[in-house]
Amino acid sequence: MKERLIEAKILDYGKLKEIQKEIVYYKLYVDALRKRGIKEKVDPPPTLPKSLLTTIITGGVPRDGPLQIDFISNDVIRIKNYNALVKVPNDANSPLYAIVEYKENEIKVYLAYQERPSIVGIDVGLRHLITVVAIRDTKPWKVRFFDEPKVMEYFVNFLGDDQGILELEEIKNNAKKIVYNAVTFIEELEPKIIAMENLEYFDTKAGKGLKVLQSMLEAEIRRRGMKYKKLDPHNTSKVCAKCGYKKGEILGSLFVCPACGYKADRDYNAAYNIALKCYYTC
């Protein structure tokens, strides 16, 4: 599982400023000896953490950690052995450990959190062929639209042809690259699960054409060993992904919510809703 670092506000420096002074002193001392051509080993102050020595000598930014932590209250954490206190960032879950970064005139503390896996929602449509919205918890994280004019041209021809068999084959031939690129993008997000609408509910000609594209997506997702699920498409287009109002309006390329005023690309709103529905039901 991946981890991410979030900077925390320092409430009490404890012993951190003492260590910072020793780092500055030791670095100046080592630099001065080097300028005089003295290469012999210089013993550091005994209270200076050994984990910082290599970075100080090589001229990098000293970082100490991972450091053990414990909770003083719901939103205050103590860094053990240093008696430093930091505030937990808003909306953050329990951190795993702390990292302290020492600069000449600044000290920063970062808390490490387990990166929660994403859920990806995919909307397949005629405006944007493939719209991908990845969420973490319920918040949008990564968004990407995939379009291919040549495929769109064959879709238009397919809809205007009574049979459209040749156009379906051309859609398959020309959509391979865009499907590959979309699934590659999704794979890089390392999602917990991928969700898309179940287009079996759509018996229209447009629905049949889109099912061809979705089948290609499914095949590529399976080939790469990722988990996916097809969901009931009911209300994915008209529900407001921001406030949950169920009777939003589609105005051309936009989704507009009359309840909260939210406006977004209609395909983005649909893909976001698909991801949210999977978050609560998958």
C-alpha positions as CSV (number, residue, x, y, z in Angstrom):
1,M,0.0,0.0,0.0
2,K,1.4,3.4,-0.9
3,E,1.9,6.2,1.6
4,R,1.8,10.0,1.3
5,L,3.3,12.7,3.4
6,I,1.2,15.7,4.6
7,E,2.9,18.7,6.3
8,A,1.7,19.3,9.9
9,K,1.6,22.5,11.9
10,I,4.2,22.4,14.8
11,L,2.7,23.4,18.1
12,D,5.7,22.8,20.3
13,Y,9.2,22.2,18.9
14,G,10.4,20.2,21.9
15,K,14.0,19.2,21.2
16,L,13.8,19.8,17.4
17,K,15.4,23.3,17.5
18,E,18.3,22.0,19.6
19,I,18.9,19.3,16.9
20,Q,18.7,22.0,14.2
21,K,21.4,24.1,15.9
22,E,23.6,21.0,16.2
23,I,23.1,20.3,12.5
24,V,24.0,23.8,11.5
25,Y,27.1,23.7,13.7
26,Y,28.3,20.4,12.5
27,K,27.8,21.3,8.9
28,L,29.7,24.5,9.3
29,Y,32.5,22.7,11.1
30,V,32.8,20.0,8.4
31,D,32.8,22.6,5.6
32,A,35.5,24.6,7.3
33,L,37.7,21.6,7.6
34,R,37.2,20.7,4.0
35,K,38.2,24.2,2.9
36,R,41.5,23.8,4.8
37,G,42.0,20.4,3.1
38,I,41.5,18.3,6.2
39,K,39.7,15.1,5.3
40,E,39.9,13.2,8.5
41,K,36.7,12.0,10.2
42,V,35.0,14.5,12.4
43,D,33.0,13.1,15.3
44,P,29.5,14.7,15.4
45,P,27.7,15.9,18.6
46,P,26.6,12.8,20.6
47,T,23.0,14.0,20.7
48,L,22.8,14.3,16.9
49,P,20.7,11.5,15.4
50,K,23.0,9.1,13.4
51,S,20.4,8.9,10.6
52,L,21.2,12.5,9.7
53,L,25.0,12.3,9.4
54,T,25.3,11.0,5.8
55,T,22.9,13.7,4.5
56,I,24.7,16.5,6.3
57,I,28.1,15.4,5.0
58,T,26.9,15.1,1.4
59,G,25.2,18.5,1.5
60,G,21.6,17.3,1.2
61,V,18.6,18.4,3.3
62,P,18.6,16.4,6.5
63,R,15.5,14.4,7.1
64,D,14.9,12.3,10.2
65,G,12.5,9.4,10.2
66,P,10.4,7.4,10.3
67,L,9.8,8.6,13.9
68,Q,7.4,7.0,16.3
69,I,4.3,9.1,17.4
70,D,1.5,8.9,19.8
71,F,-1.8,10.8,20.3
72,I,-2.1,13.5,23.0
73,S,-5.7,14.3,21.9
74,N,-7.9,13.8,18.9
75,D,-6.0,16.4,16.9
76,V,-2.5,16.6,18.5
77,I,0.3,14.2,18.1
78,R,3.6,13.9,20.0
79,I,6.8,12.8,18.3
80,K,8.4,10.4,20.7
81,N,11.9,11.0,22.0
82,Y,11.7,14.6,20.8
83,N,8.7,15.8,22.8
84,A,7.5,17.8,19.8
85,L,3.8,18.4,19.4
86,V,2.1,18.8,16.0
87,K,-1.5,19.3,14.9
88,V,-3.2,16.6,12.8
89,P,-4.3,18.1,9.4
90,N,-8.1,18.5,9.0
91,D,-10.0,15.5,7.5
92,A,-7.0,13.3,8.0
93,N,-7.1,9.7,9.3
94,S,-4.6,8.3,11.8
95,P,-1.0,8.8,10.6
96,L,1.6,6.0,10.6
97,Y,4.8,7.9,11.6
98,A,6.5,11.3,11.3
99,I,9.3,12.7,9.2
100,V,11.3,15.8,10.3
101,E,13.0,18.0,7.7
102,Y,15.7,20.4,8.9
103,K,16.7,23.4,6.9
104,E,19.1,26.2,8.0
105,N,16.3,28.5,9.1
106,E,13.3,26.2,9.1
107,I,12.0,23.0,10.5
108,K,9.1,21.0,8.9
109,V,7.2,18.0,10.1
110,Y,5.4,15.6,7.8
111,L,3.0,12.9,8.9
112,A,2.8,9.7,6.8
113,Y,-0.6,8.3,5.9
114,Q,-1.6,5.2,4.2
115,E,-2.8,6.1,0.7
116,R,-6.4,4.9,0.3
117,P,-7.1,3.1,-3.0
118,S,-9.1,4.8,-5.6
119,I,-12.3,3.8,-7.3
120,V,-12.6,4.6,-11.0
121,G,-15.9,5.5,-12.8
122,I,-16.1,5.3,-16.6
123,D,-18.7,6.9,-18.8
124,V,-18.9,5.8,-22.4
125,G,-20.6,8.3,-24.6
126,L,-21.0,10.1,-27.9
127,R,-19.5,13.5,-26.7
128,H,-16.4,12.2,-25.0
129,L,-15.9,8.6,-26.0
130,I,-14.4,7.6,-22.7
131,T,-14.6,9.8,-19.5
132,V,-12.6,8.6,-16.5
133,V,-13.1,9.9,-13.0
134,A,-11.1,8.4,-10.1
135,I,-12.2,9.2,-6.6
136,R,-10.5,8.7,-3.2
137,D,-13.1,8.4,-0.5
138,T,-15.9,10.4,-2.2
139,K,-13.7,13.2,-3.6
140,P,-12.5,13.5,-7.2
141,W,-8.8,12.7,-7.5
142,K,-7.9,12.2,-11.2
143,V,-10.0,13.0,-14.3
144,R,-9.3,12.4,-18.0
145,F,-11.3,12.6,-21.2
146,F,-10.5,10.4,-24.2
147,D,-11.6,11.4,-27.7
148,E,-10.9,10.2,-31.2
149,P,-12.5,12.2,-34.1
150,K,-12.2,9.2,-36.5
151,V,-14.2,7.0,-34.2
152,M,-16.8,9.7,-33.7
153,E,-17.1,10.0,-37.5
154,Y,-17.9,6.3,-37.8
155,F,-20.4,6.5,-34.9
156,V,-22.2,9.2,-36.8
157,N,-22.2,7.1,-40.0
158,F,-23.4,4.1,-38.0
159,L,-26.3,6.0,-36.5
160,G,-27.4,7.1,-40.0
161,D,-27.1,3.7,-41.6
162,D,-29.9,1.2,-41.5
163,Q,-27.5,-1.7,-41.0
164,G,-24.3,-0.1,-39.9
165,I,-22.3,-3.4,-39.8
166,L,-19.3,-1.9,-41.7
167,E,-19.2,1.1,-39.4
168,L,-19.2,-1.1,-36.3
169,E,-16.1,-2.9,-37.7
170,E,-14.5,0.5,-38.3
171,I,-15.3,1.6,-34.8
172,K,-13.6,-1.5,-33.5
173,N,-10.5,-1.0,-35.7
174,N,-10.1,2.7,-34.9
175,A,-10.9,2.5,-31.2
176,K,-8.1,0.2,-30.3
177,K,-5.6,2.9,-29.5
178,I,-8.0,5.1,-27.4
179,V,-9.1,2.0,-25.4
180,Y,-5.5,1.0,-24.8
181,N,-4.6,4.6,-23.7
182,A,-7.6,4.9,-21.4
183,V,-6.9,1.5,-19.7
184,T,-3.2,2.4,-19.4
185,F,-4.2,5.6,-17.6
186,I,-6.5,3.7,-15.3
187,E,-3.9,1.0,-14.5
188,E,-1.5,3.7,-13.4
189,L,-4.1,4.8,-10.8
190,E,-4.0,1.3,-9.2
191,P,-7.7,1.4,-8.5
192,K,-9.5,-0.9,-6.0
193,I,-12.2,-1.4,-8.6
194,I,-13.4,0.1,-11.9
195,A,-17.1,0.8,-12.4
196,M,-19.1,1.4,-15.6
197,E,-22.7,1.5,-16.6
198,N,-24.3,-1.7,-17.7
199,L,-25.2,-0.8,-21.3
200,E,-27.3,-3.9,-21.7
201,Y,-30.2,-1.7,-20.5
202,F,-29.9,0.4,-23.6
203,D,-31.5,-1.2,-26.7
204,T,-31.2,1.9,-28.9
205,K,-28.9,2.0,-31.9
206,A,-26.6,4.4,-30.1
207,G,-26.5,2.0,-27.1
208,K,-25.5,-0.9,-29.4
209,G,-22.6,1.2,-30.8
210,L,-21.4,2.2,-27.3
211,K,-21.6,-1.5,-26.2
212,V,-19.0,-2.3,-28.8
213,L,-16.6,0.3,-27.2
214,Q,-17.5,-0.9,-23.7
215,S,-16.8,-4.5,-24.7
216,M,-13.3,-3.5,-25.8
217,L,-12.7,-1.7,-22.5
218,E,-13.8,-4.7,-20.6
219,A,-11.6,-7.0,-22.6
220,E,-8.5,-4.8,-22.0
221,I,-9.3,-4.4,-18.3
222,R,-9.6,-8.2,-17.9
223,R,-6.4,-8.7,-19.8
224,R,-4.5,-6.6,-17.3
225,G,-6.1,-8.3,-14.3
226,M,-8.0,-5.4,-12.9
227,K,-11.4,-5.8,-11.1
228,Y,-14.4,-4.1,-12.6
229,K,-18.2,-4.1,-12.1
230,K,-21.1,-3.0,-14.3
231,L,-23.8,-1.0,-12.5
232,D,-27.4,-0.1,-13.1
233,P,-27.2,3.2,-15.2
234,H,-30.4,4.6,-13.6
235,N,-29.9,8.3,-12.7
236,T,-26.2,8.4,-13.3
237,S,-26.7,11.3,-15.8
238,K,-29.3,13.4,-13.9
239,V,-28.2,13.1,-10.3
240,C,-26.0,15.9,-9.0
241,A,-22.6,14.5,-8.0
242,K,-22.1,17.3,-5.6
243,C,-25.4,17.5,-3.5
244,G,-27.3,14.4,-4.6
245,Y,-30.3,16.2,-6.1
246,K,-32.0,13.7,-8.4
247,K,-33.5,16.0,-11.1
248,G,-30.6,17.8,-12.6
249,E,-30.8,19.4,-16.0
250,I,-28.8,18.6,-19.1
251,L,-28.1,21.8,-21.1
252,G,-26.1,20.8,-24.1
253,S,-22.7,19.7,-22.9
254,L,-23.4,20.8,-19.3
255,F,-25.0,19.3,-16.3
256,V,-26.7,21.9,-14.1
257,C,-28.1,21.4,-10.7
258,P,-31.1,23.6,-9.9
259,A,-30.8,22.8,-6.2
260,C,-27.2,23.8,-5.4
261,G,-26.1,25.6,-8.7
262,Y,-23.4,23.0,-9.5
263,K,-22.3,23.0,-13.1
264,A,-20.0,20.5,-14.8
265,D,-19.4,18.6,-18.0
266,R,-22.2,16.2,-18.3
267,D,-20.0,13.2,-19.0
268,Y,-17.8,14.1,-16.0
269,N,-20.8,14.3,-13.8
270,A,-22.0,10.9,-15.0
271,A,-18.6,9.2,-14.5
272,Y,-18.3,10.8,-11.1
273,N,-21.8,9.4,-10.2
274,I,-20.8,6.0,-11.4
275,A,-17.7,6.1,-9.1
276,L,-19.8,7.3,-6.2
277,K,-22.4,4.6,-6.7
278,C,-19.6,2.0,-6.7
279,Y,-18.1,3.5,-3.5
280,Y,-21.4,2.9,-1.7
281,T,-22.5,-0.4,-3.2
282,C,-19.5,-2.3,-4.7
